[in-house]
């Protein structure tokens, strides 16, 4: 099973000395037209991991999504991203010019970073209260919002640092958090998006086994 919002599942199989990516196993190879029904076990199709998830099914997580549109359709690598934090029921708390929002929909195609690491599971029972109390602080009133300096990222990172402080852990600055948790996921997402769109346009995507396979994820 997969979420329609996260896009169609991708698979990879080998034929004609190439890796072939598509949305499903075709009846014949798109390169040589040979039937694929008797494919060897070594060439059996494998699923490509989808980096996107339905954020409303993620508990206690940091989420990213494009401010406008979705990753697979509109995102161009330069578009603004919006971020938020989920409670234990998948409600996404996020901050914008209207103040703190509690979204029950709209984050169905997100990148997620789980925030409850091993050893922090005791926080889950108190998570919702912490998030609610934090969001009620005057710092997050609508008129305090500034697009560049006091925004959704400020809100989420400040909350994460409050949780870390509660656990006696060191705070993270914006650049450290971005480099450690955000950049690796957006890099994988960018490769996946490129692959996904190529398959949508051409029906399949191939990589020569003799060449580098660094293109697709």
Backbone as JSON, one array per atom type, in Angstrom:
{
  "sequence": "XXXXXXXXXXXXXXXXXXXXXXXXXXXXXXXXXXXXXXXXXXXXXXXXXXXXXXXXXXXXXXXXXXXXXXXXXXXXXXXXXXXXXXXXXXXXXXXXXXXXXXXXXXXXXXXXXXXXXXXXXXXXXXXXXXXXXXXXXXXXXXXXXXXXXXXXXXXXXXXXXXXXXXXXXXXXXXXXXXXXXXXXXXXXXXXXXXXXXXXXXXXXXXXXXXXXXXXXX",
  "N": [[0.84, -1.2, 0.0], [0.39, 2.28, -0.66], [0.64, 5.84, -0.3], [-1.4, 7.93, -2.2], [-0.98, 10.62, -2.25], [1.72, 10.86, -1.89], [2.75, 10.16, -4.26], [3.21, 7.95, -7.15], [4.43, 4.58, -6.77], [7.89, 3.75, -7.3], [9.92, 1.52, -9.23], [12.84, -0.53, -9.83], [14.48, -2.39, -12.34], [16.7, -4.72, -13.95], [17.98, -4.85, -17.23], [19.18, -5.4, -20.56], [21.77, -4.75, -19.88], [21.46, -2.54, -18.29], [20.16, -0.4, -15.73], [16.79, -0.03, -15.22], [14.28, 2.23, -14.59], [10.93, 2.64, -13.51], [7.32, 3.13, -13.22], [6.13, 0.73, -12.85], [6.36, -2.83, -13.55], [6.9, -3.45, -16.86], [5.4, -5.35, -19.61], [7.28, -5.99, -21.48], [10.76, -5.3, -22.2], [11.53, -1.89, -22.36], [13.58, -1.1, -24.02], [14.7, -3.17, -25.69], [12.49, -4.62, -26.3], [12.09, -7.23, -25.53], [10.34, -9.91, -23.97], [9.52, -9.82, -20.49], [8.67, -11.68, -18.69], [9.99, -13.98, -17.84], [12.08, -13.19, -16.19], [15.32, -13.31, -14.7], [16.16, -14.13, -11.28], [18.11, -12.42, -10.25], [17.63, -10.16, -11.66], [15.24, -9.31, -10.79], [12.57, -7.02, -10.08], [13.01, -4.21, -7.88], [11.84, -2.17, -5.18], [11.97, 1.4, -5.08], [12.92, 3.49, -2.54], [10.67, 5.81, -1.24], [11.07, 9.16, -0.47], [9.16, 10.8, 0.57], [6.42, 11.41, 2.8], [3.22, 10.98, 4.37], [2.63, 13.58, 6.32], [0.73, 13.84, 8.33], [0.55, 11.42, 9.45], [2.72, 11.12, 10.95], [4.15, 11.11, 14.08], [5.19, 13.5, 16.52], [7.2, 14.92, 15.0], [9.46, 16.76, 12.86], [8.54, 18.59, 10.04], [8.8, 19.2, 6.5], [7.68, 21.0, 3.67], [6.87, 22.28, 0.37], [6.1, 25.77, 0.28], [4.17, 26.57, -1.53], [2.18, 24.46, -3.53], [3.33, 21.08, -4.33], [6.04, 18.75, -3.66], [6.55, 16.85, -5.77], [5.21, 17.92, -7.96], [5.36, 20.87, -8.23], [7.76, 21.8, -7.05], [10.97, 23.27, -7.49], [13.51, 23.17, -6.55], [14.4, 25.6, -5.73], [12.31, 26.8, -4.61], [10.42, 28.27, -1.9], [10.36, 26.76, 1.32], [8.11, 25.42, 3.73], [7.8, 24.82, 7.2], [7.03, 22.68, 10.02], [5.81, 21.24, 13.13], [4.7, 18.12, 14.32], [2.05, 16.95, 16.49], [1.13, 14.3, 18.78], [-0.97, 13.26, 17.42], [-0.7, 13.77, 14.78], [-1.35, 16.33, 14.0], [-0.31, 19.3, 12.53], [1.63, 21.74, 13.79], [2.39, 25.0, 13.0], [3.95, 28.1, 12.05], [2.96, 31.24, 10.79], [2.15, 34.31, 9.05], [-0.32, 34.6, 10.16], [-0.18, 33.73, 12.66], [0.18, 30.97, 14.99], [-0.63, 27.98, 13.45], [-2.78, 25.11, 13.31], [-2.7, 22.49, 11.56], [-4.71, 20.05, 10.07], [-4.81, 18.95, 7.65], [-3.09, 19.08, 4.47], [-0.39, 18.52, 4.59], [0.32, 16.22, 3.31], [2.29, 15.34, 1.59], [5.27, 15.27, 2.51], [8.6, 15.89, 3.84], [10.03, 14.22, 6.52], [11.37, 14.47, 9.81], [11.96, 12.56, 12.48], [11.58, 13.45, 15.87], [11.73, 12.38, 18.39], [14.14, 10.76, 19.76], [15.87, 7.62, 20.54], [15.72, 6.96, 23.98], [14.38, 9.21, 24.6], [11.74, 8.7, 24.67], [10.06, 8.91, 26.81], [9.12, 11.43, 26.76], [6.93, 11.53, 25.12], [4.37, 11.37, 26.28], [4.08, 13.87, 27.34], [4.39, 15.55, 25.27], [2.36, 16.83, 23.67], [1.29, 18.71, 25.44], [3.54, 20.3, 25.97], [3.95, 21.35, 23.38], [1.6, 22.73, 22.94], [1.62, 24.65, 25.02], [3.99, 26.01, 24.41], [3.32, 27.1, 21.92], [1.48, 28.97, 22.65], [2.87, 31.1, 23.57], [3.72, 34.59, 23.69], [5.6, 35.29, 21.78], [4.91, 34.18, 19.4], [2.78, 35.47, 18.28], [0.66, 36.84, 15.69], [1.47, 39.45, 14.75], [4.12, 39.55, 15.26], [5.44, 38.13, 13.4], [8.02, 37.78, 11.0], [9.15, 37.55, 7.8], [11.83, 36.9, 7.1], [13.32, 36.75, 9.49], [11.9, 35.94, 11.76], [10.18, 33.45, 11.7], [8.53, 30.51, 10.3], [10.57, 28.64, 10.53], [12.06, 29.64, 12.64], [10.22, 29.28, 14.69], [9.85, 26.42, 14.78], [12.49, 25.48, 15.24], [13.11, 26.74, 17.64], [11.29, 25.51, 19.33], [12.2, 22.85, 19.18], [14.71, 23.18, 20.38], [13.91, 23.86, 22.94], [12.87, 21.44, 23.8], [15.2, 19.9, 23.71], [16.65, 21.21, 25.7], [15.1, 20.58, 27.91], [15.73, 17.94, 28.13], [18.29, 18.14, 28.91], [20.16, 18.44, 26.92], [22.43, 19.77, 24.42], [21.75, 22.82, 22.66], [20.76, 23.38, 19.23], [22.04, 25.29, 16.54], [20.71, 27.2, 13.76], [22.1, 26.71, 11.32], [23.49, 24.36, 11.9], [21.43, 22.52, 12.48], [20.11, 22.54, 10.02], [22.11, 21.58, 8.25], [22.62, 19.05, 9.28], [20.13, 17.67, 9.48], [18.23, 18.59, 7.58], [19.37, 19.18, 4.97], [20.47, 16.61, 4.02], [18.07, 15.2, 3.55], [16.7, 16.8, 1.7], [18.41, 16.64, -0.45], [18.25, 13.92, -1.23], [15.55, 13.94, -1.85], [15.51, 15.71, -4.05], [16.88, 14.26, -6.02], [15.12, 12.12, -6.27], [12.81, 13.42, -7.18], [13.7, 14.36, -9.7], [14.09, 11.9, -11.01], [11.5, 10.84, -10.87], [9.98, 12.68, -12.38], [11.2, 12.39, -14.87], [10.45, 9.78, -15.53], [7.7, 10.13, -15.65], [7.58, 11.74, -17.92], [8.82, 10.27, -19.99], [8.15, 7.63, -19.64], [9.92, 5.75, -18.71], [13.23, 5.39, -17.22], [16.69, 5.15, -17.73], [19.87, 3.79, -16.68], [23.14, 3.25, -17.58], [24.94, 0.36, -16.87], [27.68, 0.39, -17.14], [28.4, 2.93, -16.63], [28.45, 5.7, -14.25], [26.21, 5.41, -11.45], [25.18, 7.5, -10.11], [23.25, 9.28, -10.64], [20.29, 8.6, -10.35], [18.53, 8.05, -7.22]],
  "CA": [[0.0, 0.0, 0.0], [1.13, 3.53, -0.66], [-0.21, 7.02, -0.27], [-1.49, 8.6, -3.49], [-0.42, 11.97, -2.12], [3.18, 10.78, -1.94], [3.14, 9.8, -5.62], [3.19, 6.54, -7.53], [5.66, 3.88, -6.36], [8.89, 3.52, -8.34], [10.66, 0.26, -9.14], [14.0, -0.66, -10.69], [14.84, -3.74, -12.75], [17.87, -4.74, -14.83], [17.85, -5.49, -18.54], [20.04, -4.78, -21.58], [22.93, -4.24, -19.15], [21.11, -1.24, -17.74], [19.12, -0.3, -14.7], [15.63, 0.63, -15.8], [13.36, 2.72, -13.56], [9.6, 2.91, -14.04], [6.26, 3.08, -12.21], [5.69, -0.65, -12.72], [7.1, -3.73, -14.44], [6.19, -3.58, -18.14], [5.39, -6.71, -20.15], [8.52, -6.21, -22.22], [11.79, -4.29, -21.98], [11.28, -0.72, -23.22], [14.73, -0.86, -24.88], [14.85, -4.2, -26.71], [11.14, -5.19, -26.49], [12.04, -8.64, -25.13], [9.39, -10.18, -22.89], [10.17, -9.83, -19.19], [7.98, -12.61, -17.82], [10.9, -15.0, -17.29], [13.27, -12.49, -15.7], [16.11, -14.01, -13.7], [15.99, -13.62, -9.92], [19.04, -11.31, -10.05], [17.08, -9.0, -12.33], [13.89, -9.06, -10.28], [12.38, -5.61, -9.73], [13.09, -3.8, -6.46], [11.18, -0.89, -4.94], [12.8, 2.55, -4.76], [12.39, 4.12, -1.34], [10.06, 7.13, -1.43], [11.46, 10.02, 0.66], [8.02, 11.59, 1.04], [5.5, 10.71, 3.69], [2.06, 11.75, 4.82], [3.03, 14.16, 7.59], [-0.31, 13.69, 9.35], [0.72, 10.1, 10.04], [4.0, 11.15, 11.67], [4.03, 11.67, 15.43], [6.34, 14.17, 17.13], [8.2, 15.03, 13.94], [9.69, 18.01, 12.13], [8.11, 18.38, 8.66], [9.07, 20.21, 5.48], [6.96, 20.9, 2.4], [6.9, 23.56, -0.33], [5.08, 26.73, 0.71], [3.13, 26.47, -2.55], [2.23, 23.24, -4.32], [3.9, 19.87, -3.75], [7.39, 18.43, -4.1], [6.62, 16.15, -7.05], [4.62, 18.7, -9.05], [5.78, 22.26, -8.43], [9.05, 22.16, -6.45], [12.05, 23.4, -8.48], [14.8, 23.21, -5.87], [14.63, 26.95, -5.23], [11.06, 27.27, -4.01], [10.41, 28.39, -0.44], [9.84, 25.62, 2.07], [7.4, 25.71, 4.97], [8.1, 23.75, 8.15], [6.17, 22.6, 11.19], [6.03, 20.14, 14.07], [3.46, 17.38, 14.58], [1.79, 16.44, 17.83], [1.02, 12.83, 18.78], [-2.1, 12.88, 16.56], [-0.42, 14.16, 13.4], [-1.72, 17.72, 13.72], [0.93, 20.02, 12.26], [1.72, 23.1, 14.34], [3.32, 25.8, 12.19], [3.83, 29.54, 12.3], [3.02, 32.13, 9.63], [1.68, 35.66, 9.32], [-1.6, 34.54, 10.88], [0.1, 33.16, 13.97], [0.38, 29.51, 15.01], [-1.7, 27.22, 12.82], [-2.85, 23.7, 13.65], [-3.21, 21.91, 10.31], [-5.09, 18.64, 10.04], [-4.63, 18.54, 6.26], [-2.17, 19.93, 3.72], [1.0, 18.06, 4.71], [0.28, 14.81, 2.91], [3.52, 15.01, 0.86], [6.27, 16.0, 3.29], [9.81, 15.25, 4.33], [9.85, 14.15, 7.97], [12.5, 14.19, 10.69], [11.46, 12.19, 13.81], [12.26, 14.23, 16.91], [11.9, 11.58, 19.61], [15.22, 9.8, 19.6], [15.93, 6.63, 21.62], [16.04, 7.55, 25.27], [13.51, 10.37, 24.8], [10.36, 8.27, 24.48], [9.26, 9.34, 27.94], [8.56, 12.75, 26.45], [5.75, 11.45, 24.27], [3.16, 11.64, 27.06], [4.01, 15.3, 27.65], [4.69, 16.28, 24.03], [1.26, 17.69, 23.23], [1.18, 19.84, 26.37], [4.68, 21.18, 25.69], [3.75, 22.02, 22.1], [0.48, 23.66, 23.12], [2.08, 25.76, 25.87], [5.0, 26.76, 23.64], [2.64, 27.83, 20.85], [0.68, 30.05, 23.25], [3.75, 32.2, 23.98], [3.54, 35.83, 22.96], [6.57, 35.41, 20.69], [4.36, 33.63, 18.16], [1.58, 36.21, 17.86], [0.74, 37.17, 14.25], [2.16, 40.69, 14.41], [5.58, 39.39, 15.46], [5.99, 37.37, 12.27], [8.87, 38.43, 10.01], [9.43, 36.51, 6.82], [13.24, 36.51, 7.05], [14.02, 36.63, 10.77], [11.06, 35.37, 12.82], [9.27, 32.76, 10.79], [8.2, 29.12, 10.63], [11.8, 27.95, 10.93], [12.36, 30.12, 13.99], [9.25, 28.63, 15.58], [10.1, 24.99, 14.96], [13.8, 25.25, 15.84], [13.04, 27.16, 19.04], [10.6, 24.43, 20.07], [13.11, 21.71, 19.27], [15.74, 23.49, 21.38], [13.27, 23.77, 24.26], [12.8, 20.01, 24.12], [16.58, 19.47, 24.0], [17.02, 21.77, 27.0], [14.38, 19.78, 28.9], [16.46, 16.67, 28.25], [19.68, 18.42, 29.29], [21.02, 18.32, 25.74], [22.87, 21.05, 23.85], [20.9, 23.39, 21.62], [21.26, 23.38, 17.85], [21.77, 26.53, 15.82], [20.0, 26.97, 12.51], [22.96, 26.11, 10.3], [23.81, 22.99, 12.32], [20.24, 21.7, 12.29], [19.86, 22.43, 8.58], [23.12, 20.73, 7.62], [22.56, 17.68, 9.8], [18.84, 17.0, 9.32], [17.42, 19.05, 6.45], [20.06, 19.05, 3.69], [20.51, 15.24, 3.5], [16.75, 14.78, 3.07], [16.34, 17.53, 0.48], [19.24, 16.1, -1.53], [17.61, 12.68, -1.67], [14.27, 14.32, -2.46], [15.77, 16.32, -5.36], [17.18, 13.16, -6.95], [13.89, 11.35, -6.48], [11.93, 14.26, -8.01], [14.23, 14.32, -11.06], [13.8, 10.57, -11.52], [10.04, 10.71, -10.98], [9.5, 13.5, -13.5], [11.71, 11.79, -16.11], [9.6, 8.63, -15.82], [6.4, 10.66, -16.08], [7.69, 12.3, -19.26], [9.26, 9.31, -21.01], [7.64, 6.3, -19.36], [10.97, 5.0, -18.01], [14.52, 6.08, -17.13], [17.72, 4.12, -17.7], [21.26, 4.09, -16.32], [24.05, 2.24, -18.11], [25.74, -0.28, -15.83], [29.08, 0.7, -17.31], [28.63, 4.3, -16.22], [28.1, 5.97, -12.85], [24.8, 5.35, -11.11], [24.99, 8.53, -9.11], [22.11, 10.13, -10.99], [19.1, 8.25, -9.57], [18.81, 7.71, -5.83]],
  "C": [[0.88, 1.25, 0.0], [0.15, 4.68, -0.68], [-0.22, 7.69, -1.64], [-0.86, 9.98, -3.42], [1.1, 11.97, -2.25], [3.67, 10.38, -3.32], [3.09, 8.31, -5.88], [4.49, 5.86, -7.13], [6.59, 3.67, -7.55], [9.57, 2.17, -8.12], [11.86, 0.33, -10.09], [14.19, -2.12, -11.06], [15.99, -3.63, -13.75], [17.57, -5.45, -16.13], [18.72, -4.73, -19.52], [21.28, -4.13, -20.95], [22.69, -2.84, -18.61], [20.13, -1.39, -16.59], [17.99, 0.51, -15.29], [14.65, 0.97, -14.68], [12.01, 3.02, -14.2], [8.59, 2.87, -12.9], [5.73, 1.67, -12.0], [6.48, -1.51, -13.69], [6.32, -3.89, -15.74], [6.23, -5.03, -18.63], [6.64, -7.03, -20.92], [9.49, -5.07, -21.95], [11.54, -3.1, -22.91], [12.43, -0.42, -24.18], [14.8, -1.88, -26.02], [13.54, -4.9, -27.06], [11.07, -6.68, -26.17], [11.09, -8.81, -23.96], [10.14, -10.32, -21.57], [9.57, -10.86, -18.23], [8.89, -13.62, -17.16], [12.19, -14.38, -16.79], [13.99, -13.31, -14.64], [15.94, -13.35, -12.34], [16.88, -12.4, -9.67], [18.52, -10.02, -10.67], [15.67, -8.66, -11.86], [13.74, -7.6, -9.86], [12.47, -5.36, -8.23], [12.42, -2.43, -6.33], [12.22, 0.19, -4.61], [12.16, 3.28, -3.59], [11.9, 5.54, -1.64], [10.42, 8.02, -0.24], [10.29, 10.79, 1.27], [7.06, 10.75, 1.87], [4.3, 11.6, 3.96], [2.37, 12.28, 6.22], [2.01, 14.0, 8.7], [-0.32, 12.29, 9.96], [2.02, 10.0, 10.83], [3.81, 11.82, 13.03], [5.33, 12.37, 15.84], [7.49, 14.32, 16.15], [8.3, 16.45, 13.4], [9.35, 17.73, 10.67], [8.54, 19.53, 7.76], [8.16, 19.94, 4.28], [7.09, 22.25, 1.69], [5.8, 24.48, 0.21], [3.9, 26.71, -0.24], [3.28, 25.16, -3.3], [2.83, 22.07, -3.56], [5.31, 19.64, -4.3], [7.39, 17.85, -5.52], [6.1, 16.97, -8.21], [5.3, 20.05, -9.26], [7.2, 22.58, -7.96], [10.16, 22.18, -7.48], [13.43, 23.47, -7.84], [15.12, 24.57, -5.29], [13.4, 27.51, -4.51], [11.19, 27.37, -2.49], [9.81, 27.14, 0.18], [9.15, 26.11, 3.33], [7.65, 24.54, 5.91], [7.16, 23.81, 9.34], [6.54, 21.41, 12.05], [4.7, 19.45, 14.33], [3.31, 17.05, 16.06], [1.61, 14.93, 17.74], [-0.14, 12.34, 17.93], [-1.9, 13.31, 15.12], [-0.94, 15.53, 13.02], [-0.43, 18.52, 13.6], [0.83, 21.45, 12.78], [2.77, 23.85, 13.52], [2.97, 27.27, 12.34], [3.92, 30.31, 11.0], [2.46, 33.5, 10.02], [0.35, 35.73, 10.04], [-1.42, 34.01, 12.29], [0.33, 31.66, 13.88], [-0.86, 28.82, 14.44], [-1.64, 25.76, 13.29], [-3.52, 22.98, 12.48], [-3.5, 20.42, 10.46], [-5.01, 18.07, 8.63], [-3.58, 19.47, 5.64], [-0.71, 19.51, 3.75], [1.12, 16.6, 4.28], [1.51, 14.38, 2.1], [4.65, 15.83, 1.48], [7.55, 15.19, 3.44], [9.74, 15.31, 5.85], [11.16, 13.81, 8.68], [11.94, 13.83, 12.06], [12.27, 12.91, 14.89], [12.44, 13.47, 18.21], [12.93, 10.49, 19.36], [15.17, 8.76, 20.72], [16.39, 7.28, 22.92], [15.18, 8.76, 25.58], [12.04, 9.99, 24.72], [9.46, 8.66, 25.65], [8.6, 10.68, 27.71], [7.22, 12.67, 25.72], [4.47, 11.8, 25.02], [2.98, 13.12, 27.35], [4.14, 16.17, 26.41], [3.59, 17.28, 23.66], [1.11, 18.92, 24.14], [2.33, 20.82, 26.15], [4.44, 22.0, 24.43], [2.64, 23.07, 22.21], [0.92, 24.89, 23.93], [3.08, 26.64, 25.12], [4.32, 27.65, 22.6], [1.83, 29.02, 21.37], [1.54, 31.23, 23.69], [3.54, 33.43, 23.09], [4.48, 36.0, 21.77], [5.98, 35.0, 19.35], [3.02, 34.26, 17.78], [1.76, 36.65, 16.4], [1.59, 38.4, 13.94], [3.68, 40.6, 14.59], [6.24, 38.65, 14.28], [6.82, 38.26, 11.35], [9.37, 37.35, 9.06], [10.88, 36.01, 6.87], [13.87, 36.19, 8.4], [13.2, 36.0, 11.91], [9.9, 34.66, 12.14], [9.01, 31.33, 11.22], [9.42, 28.34, 11.1], [12.2, 28.36, 12.34], [11.49, 29.4, 15.02], [9.62, 27.18, 15.85], [11.44, 24.74, 15.64], [13.82, 25.67, 17.31], [12.35, 26.09, 19.88], [11.51, 23.22, 20.24], [14.18, 21.96, 20.32], [15.17, 23.5, 22.8], [13.19, 22.32, 24.72], [14.2, 19.49, 24.48], [17.02, 19.97, 25.37], [16.35, 20.98, 28.12], [15.11, 18.47, 29.18], [17.92, 16.88, 28.65], [20.66, 18.29, 28.15], [21.35, 19.7, 25.19], [21.92, 21.51, 22.75], [21.58, 23.31, 20.27], [21.03, 24.77, 17.25], [21.19, 26.19, 14.46], [20.86, 26.26, 11.47], [23.28, 24.66, 10.63], [22.62, 22.06, 12.09], [19.98, 21.47, 10.81], [20.83, 21.45, 7.93], [22.98, 19.27, 8.03], [21.26, 16.95, 9.44], [18.07, 17.36, 8.05], [18.1, 18.77, 5.11], [20.12, 17.61, 3.18], [19.16, 14.79, 2.92], [16.36, 15.52, 1.79], [17.19, 17.08, -0.71], [18.63, 14.82, -2.1], [16.3, 13.0, -2.4], [14.48, 14.89, -3.86], [16.08, 15.25, -6.4], [15.93, 12.37, -7.29], [12.93, 12.12, -7.39], [12.37, 14.23, -9.46], [13.9, 13.0, -11.73], [12.3, 10.41, -11.8], [9.52, 11.46, -12.21], [9.98, 12.95, -14.84], [10.86, 10.59, -16.51], [8.22, 9.08, -16.29], [6.46, 11.14, -17.53], [7.95, 11.24, -20.32], [8.73, 7.89, -20.79], [8.63, 5.41, -18.63], [12.23, 5.85, -17.98], [15.58, 5.0, -17.01], [19.07, 4.67, -17.27], [22.12, 2.94, -16.81], [24.88, 1.66, -16.98], [27.21, 0.05, -15.94], [29.42, 2.1, -16.84], [28.25, 4.5, -14.76], [26.62, 5.91, -12.62], [24.47, 6.39, -10.06], [23.77, 9.39, -9.38], [20.87, 9.82, -10.18], [19.47, 7.93, -8.13], [18.93, 6.21, -5.67]]
}
